[in-house]
Amino acid sequence: MTSIKPTALIGVQVFDGERLSESRTVVIAGHGIRAADNDTEGASTIDVAGAVLLPGLIDPHVHLDSRQTLQTLAAWGITAALDMACWPANPLWTHCATCPA
């Protein structure tokens, strides 16, 4: 199995759901963020000054009617979704073992 070399994004602003951070370096390794600092040792570097990094995609119009819907959204990188309501009114998180209470 081949290892993927880490990638350092230099000068990126991170959106945390409320605001943008100051420009920083973010190192992505494997399937996640390894560090949000200036440690770029062993990483390919890309100057992305002025770019914005989202921790996941946001879908502002979904109908959360099953656990499968949540799993599908997560599989496509959607980490925040605005439910447009389903009937009957039955909060999905009461049935989702991995969802916060």
Secondary structure as a PSIPRED ss2 file (coil, helix, strand):
# PSIPRED VFORMAT (PSIPRED V4.0)

   1 M C   1.000  0.000  0.000
   2 T C   1.000  0.000  0.000
   3 S C   1.000  0.000  0.000
   4 I C   1.000  0.000  0.000
   5 K C   1.000  0.000  0.000
   6 P C   1.000  0.000  0.000
   7 T E   0.000  0.000  1.000
   8 A E   0.000  0.000  1.000
   9 L E   0.000  0.000  1.000
  10 I E   0.000  0.000  1.000
  11 G E   0.000  0.000  1.000
  12 V E   0.000  0.000  1.000
  13 Q E   0.000  0.000  1.000
  14 V E   0.000  0.000  1.000
  15 F E   0.000  0.000  1.000
  16 D C   1.000  0.000  0.000
  17 G C   1.000  0.000  0.000
  18 E C   1.000  0.000  0.000
  19 R C   1.000  0.000  0.000
  20 L E   0.000  0.000  1.000
  21 S C   1.000  0.000  0.000
  22 E C   1.000  0.000  0.000
  23 S C   1.000  0.000  0.000
  24 R E   0.000  0.000  1.000
  25 T E   0.000  0.000  1.000
  26 V E   0.000  0.000  1.000
  27 V E   0.000  0.000  1.000
  28 I E   0.000  0.000  1.000
  29 A E   0.000  0.000  1.000
  30 G C   1.000  0.000  0.000
  31 H C   1.000  0.000  0.000
  32 G E   0.000  0.000  1.000
  33 I E   0.000  0.000  1.000
  34 R E   0.000  0.000  1.000
  35 A E   0.000  0.000  1.000
  36 A C   1.000  0.000  0.000
  37 D C   1.000  0.000  0.000
  38 N C   1.000  0.000  0.000
  39 D C   1.000  0.000  0.000
  40 T C   1.000  0.000  0.000
  41 E C   1.000  0.000  0.000
  42 G C   1.000  0.000  0.000
  43 A C   1.000  0.000  0.000
  44 S E   0.000  0.000  1.000
  45 T E   0.000  0.000  1.000
  46 I E   0.000  0.000  1.000
  47 D E   0.000  0.000  1.000
  48 V C   1.000  0.000  0.000
  49 A C   1.000  0.000  0.000
  50 G C   1.000  0.000  0.000
  51 A C   1.000  0.000  0.000
  52 V E   0.000  0.000  1.000
  53 L E   0.000  0.000  1.000
  54 L C   1.000  0.000  0.000
  55 P C   1.000  0.000  0.000
  56 G C   1.000  0.000  0.000
  57 L E   0.000  0.000  1.000
  58 I E   0.000  0.000  1.000
  59 D E   0.000  0.000  1.000
  60 P E   0.000  0.000  1.000
  61 H E   0.000  0.000  1.000
  62 V E   0.000  0.000  1.000
  63 H C   1.000  0.000  0.000
  64 L C   1.000  0.000  0.000
  65 D C   1.000  0.000  0.000
  66 S C   1.000  0.000  0.000
  67 R H   0.000  1.000  0.000
  68 Q H   0.000  1.000  0.000
  69 T H   0.000  1.000  0.000
  70 L H   0.000  1.000  0.000
  71 Q H   0.000  1.000  0.000
  72 T H   0.000  1.000  0.000
  73 L H   0.000  1.000  0.000
  74 A H   0.000  1.000  0.000
  75 A H   0.000  1.000  0.000
  76 W C   1.000  0.000  0.000
  77 G C   1.000  0.000  0.000
  78 I E   0.000  0.000  1.000
  79 T E   0.000  0.000  1.000
  80 A E   0.000  0.000  1.000
  81 A E   0.000  0.000  1.000
  82 L E   0.000  0.000  1.000
  83 D E   0.000  0.000  1.000
  84 M C   1.000  0.000  0.000
  85 A C   1.000  0.000  0.000
  86 C C   1.000  0.000  0.000
  87 W C   1.000  0.000  0.000
  88 P C   1.000  0.000  0.000
  89 A C   1.000  0.000  0.000
  90 N C   1.000  0.000  0.000
  91 P C   1.000  0.000  0.000
  92 L H   0.000  1.000  0.000
  93 W H   0.000  1.000  0.000
  94 T H   0.000  1.000  0.000
  95 H C   1.000  0.000  0.000
  96 C C   1.000  0.000  0.000
  97 A C   1.000  0.000  0.000
  98 T C   1.000  0.000  0.000
  99 C C   1.000  0.000  0.000
 100 P C   1.000  0.000  0.000
 101 A C   1.000  0.000  0.000
